[in-house]
Amino acid sequence: LLILSLVSLQGYNSKQLSFEKGEHKGKEVLAINPRGQLPAFKHGNITLNESYGACLYLEEQFKNQGNKLTPENKAEVALMYQRMFEGLSLFDKIKQSLFYDRFVPENERHDSAKKRNAEGLKDEIKIWEGYMQTTGPYLAGKSFSLADVIVFPVVAFLFRFGLNEEHFPKLAAYHNTVKDRPSVKNTWPSNWKDSPGMDTLKNL
């Protein structure tokens, strides 16, 4: 929803589905995305089922309206794409650590694997903390860009799960800056507004 707000699209239809209830495996989603994964996005007769593809498509189609999301500076453009795709590594480490019990059958789980996954996530977050020490205030430099549109929700997820701001102060400063942007406030998940965060990552 953030990208839709940033390119000033209005009147679109959106539905918030529950993974816990298995709604992403419903007929309506499967008709758009046979993998039963979210997001599932349609624009006219065009279907896009990957966040990156949808964001790139929408930015290109509506680049003359709303917020400019691609920097003018070539170095910042290169950094934007670099950070965008590095975001996949961060999300992958989150899945391996936070959702280990969901994806791994009980009889195949090992404490050593959980510890290794947690350490891998911590090491990955340290990389992003380092990025924010040398670049800022946004991921690709001075301008809010597609890198932020794509990666910020992943960063917000970390702090939703209790990532300690004192351990990662630069990343926390980035999170606090971006979450106060009007477009982000307007598209903040409703279930996050109505419930407290968790403390899963407080000791990371």
C-alpha positions as CSV (number, residue, x, y, z in Angstrom):
1,L,0.0,0.0,0.0
2,L,2.9,2.4,0.6
3,I,3.9,2.5,-3.1
4,L,0.3,3.2,-4.1
5,S,0.2,6.2,-1.7
6,L,3.5,7.5,-2.9
7,V,2.5,7.5,-6.6
8,S,-0.8,9.2,-5.6
9,L,-3.2,6.5,-6.7
10,Q,-6.7,6.7,-5.3
11,G,-9.8,4.6,-5.6
12,Y,-8.0,1.2,-5.6
13,N,-9.4,-1.9,-3.9
14,S,-7.3,-3.6,-1.3
15,K,-7.9,-6.4,1.2
16,Q,-5.9,-7.3,4.3
17,L,-5.7,-11.1,4.6
18,S,-4.7,-13.2,7.6
19,F,-1.8,-15.7,7.3
20,E,-2.9,-17.3,10.6
21,K,-6.4,-18.0,9.1
22,G,-4.9,-19.3,5.8
23,E,-6.7,-16.6,3.8
24,H,-3.7,-16.4,1.4
25,K,-4.6,-19.9,0.2
26,G,-8.2,-18.9,-0.6
27,K,-9.7,-19.2,-4.1
28,E,-9.6,-15.5,-4.7
29,V,-5.8,-15.3,-4.1
30,L,-5.0,-18.6,-5.9
31,A,-6.9,-17.2,-9.0
32,I,-4.3,-14.4,-9.1
33,N,-1.3,-16.2,-7.7
34,P,-1.2,-20.0,-7.9
35,R,1.5,-20.2,-5.3
36,G,-0.9,-18.7,-2.7
37,Q,1.5,-16.0,-1.7
38,L,1.1,-12.3,-0.9
39,P,1.1,-9.7,-2.2
40,A,-1.2,-10.5,-5.1
41,F,-1.6,-7.4,-7.3
42,K,-3.6,-6.6,-10.4
43,H,-3.7,-3.4,-12.5
44,G,-6.2,-3.8,-15.3
45,N,-5.3,-7.1,-17.1
46,I,-1.7,-7.0,-15.6
47,T,-0.9,-9.3,-12.7
48,L,2.2,-9.0,-10.5
49,N,2.7,-11.2,-7.6
50,E,6.1,-10.0,-6.3
51,S,6.6,-6.9,-4.2
52,Y,9.7,-5.8,-6.1
53,G,8.0,-6.2,-9.5
54,A,4.9,-4.4,-8.4
55,C,6.9,-1.5,-6.9
56,L,9.1,-1.1,-10.0
57,Y,6.1,-1.3,-12.3
58,L,4.1,1.3,-10.4
59,E,7.0,3.7,-10.1
60,E,7.6,3.4,-13.9
61,Q,3.9,3.7,-14.8
62,F,3.2,6.7,-12.6
63,K,6.6,8.4,-12.4
64,N,5.1,11.7,-13.4
65,Q,2.8,11.9,-10.4
66,G,3.2,11.8,-6.7
67,N,6.6,11.4,-5.1
68,K,9.8,11.0,-7.1
69,L,11.3,7.7,-6.0
70,T,14.4,7.4,-8.2
71,P,17.3,9.7,-7.4
72,E,18.9,11.9,-10.1
73,N,22.4,11.1,-9.0
74,K,23.8,8.0,-10.8
75,A,25.7,6.9,-7.7
76,E,22.5,7.1,-5.6
77,V,20.6,5.2,-8.3
78,A,23.1,2.4,-8.1
79,L,23.0,2.4,-4.3
80,M,19.2,2.3,-4.4
81,Y,19.2,-0.8,-6.5
82,Q,21.9,-2.4,-4.4
83,R,20.0,-1.8,-1.2
84,M,16.7,-2.9,-2.7
85,F,18.0,-6.3,-3.6
86,E,20.1,-6.7,-0.4
87,G,16.8,-6.4,1.4
88,L,16.1,-9.9,0.2
89,S,18.9,-11.1,2.4
90,L,17.6,-9.3,5.4
91,F,14.1,-10.8,4.9
92,D,15.5,-14.2,4.4
93,K,17.4,-14.0,7.7
94,I,14.2,-12.9,9.5
95,K,12.3,-15.9,8.1
96,Q,15.0,-18.3,9.1
97,S,15.1,-17.0,12.7
98,L,11.7,-15.8,13.6
99,F,9.7,-18.4,11.7
100,Y,11.8,-21.4,12.3
101,D,9.1,-23.2,14.3
102,R,6.5,-22.5,11.6
103,F,8.5,-23.8,8.7
104,V,10.5,-26.7,10.3
105,P,8.6,-29.8,11.5
106,E,8.8,-30.3,15.3
107,N,10.8,-33.5,15.0
108,E,13.4,-31.8,12.8
109,R,14.1,-28.8,15.0
110,H,17.4,-28.3,16.8
111,D,18.4,-25.7,19.3
112,S,21.8,-25.4,17.5
113,A,20.0,-24.4,14.3
114,K,17.9,-21.8,16.2
115,K,21.0,-20.3,17.7
116,R,22.8,-20.3,14.4
117,N,19.8,-18.6,12.7
118,A,19.6,-15.9,15.4
119,E,23.3,-15.2,15.1
120,G,22.9,-15.0,11.3
121,L,20.1,-12.5,11.7
122,K,22.1,-10.4,14.2
123,D,25.1,-10.3,11.8
124,E,22.8,-9.2,8.9
125,I,21.3,-6.4,11.0
126,K,24.8,-5.3,11.9
127,I,25.5,-4.9,8.2
128,W,22.5,-2.6,7.9
129,E,23.5,-0.7,11.0
130,G,26.9,-0.1,9.4
131,Y,25.2,1.2,6.2
132,M,23.3,3.8,8.1
133,Q,26.5,5.0,9.8
134,T,27.9,6.0,6.4
135,T,24.7,6.8,4.4
136,G,21.6,8.7,5.3
137,P,19.2,9.7,6.3
138,Y,17.7,7.2,3.8
139,L,19.0,3.9,2.5
140,A,20.3,5.4,-0.8
141,G,21.4,8.7,0.5
142,K,19.7,12.0,0.9
143,S,16.4,11.1,-0.9
144,F,13.6,8.8,0.1
145,S,13.6,6.2,-2.8
146,L,12.3,2.9,-3.9
147,A,14.9,1.3,-1.7
148,D,13.1,2.7,1.3
149,V,9.7,1.7,-0.1
150,I,10.8,-1.9,-0.3
151,V,13.2,-2.3,2.6
152,F,11.6,-0.1,5.3
153,P,8.7,-2.5,5.9
154,V,11.3,-5.2,6.7
155,V,13.1,-2.9,9.1
156,A,9.7,-2.0,10.7
157,F,9.1,-5.7,11.1
158,L,12.3,-6.0,13.2
159,F,11.3,-3.3,15.6
160,R,7.8,-4.6,15.7
161,F,9.3,-7.8,17.1
162,G,11.3,-5.9,19.7
163,L,14.7,-5.1,18.2
164,N,16.6,-3.1,20.8
165,E,17.1,0.5,19.6
166,E,20.1,0.8,21.9
167,H,21.9,-2.0,20.2
168,F,21.2,-0.6,16.7
169,P,20.9,3.2,17.2
170,K,21.5,4.2,13.5
171,L,18.9,1.7,12.2
172,A,16.5,2.8,14.9
173,A,17.0,6.5,13.9
174,Y,16.2,5.5,10.3
175,H,13.1,3.6,11.4
176,N,11.8,6.4,13.6
177,T,12.4,9.0,10.8
178,V,10.6,7.0,8.1
179,K,7.7,5.8,10.2
180,D,6.7,9.4,10.8
181,R,6.3,10.2,7.1
182,P,2.6,10.8,6.3
183,S,2.5,8.2,3.5
184,V,3.9,5.6,6.0
185,K,1.5,6.6,8.8
186,N,-1.5,6.4,6.4
187,T,-0.5,2.8,5.3
188,W,0.6,1.4,8.7
189,P,-0.9,-2.1,9.2
190,S,-4.2,-1.7,11.1
191,N,-3.4,-4.7,13.3
192,W,-0.1,-3.0,14.3
193,K,-2.0,0.1,15.3
194,D,-4.4,-1.8,17.5
195,S,-2.0,-4.1,19.4
196,P,1.4,-3.8,21.1
197,G,4.6,-5.1,19.6
198,M,6.5,-8.1,20.8
199,D,9.8,-8.6,22.6
200,T,11.1,-11.6,20.6
201,L,14.3,-9.8,19.5
202,K,14.9,-7.6,22.5
203,N,18.1,-9.5,23.5
204,L,19.5,-9.8,19.9
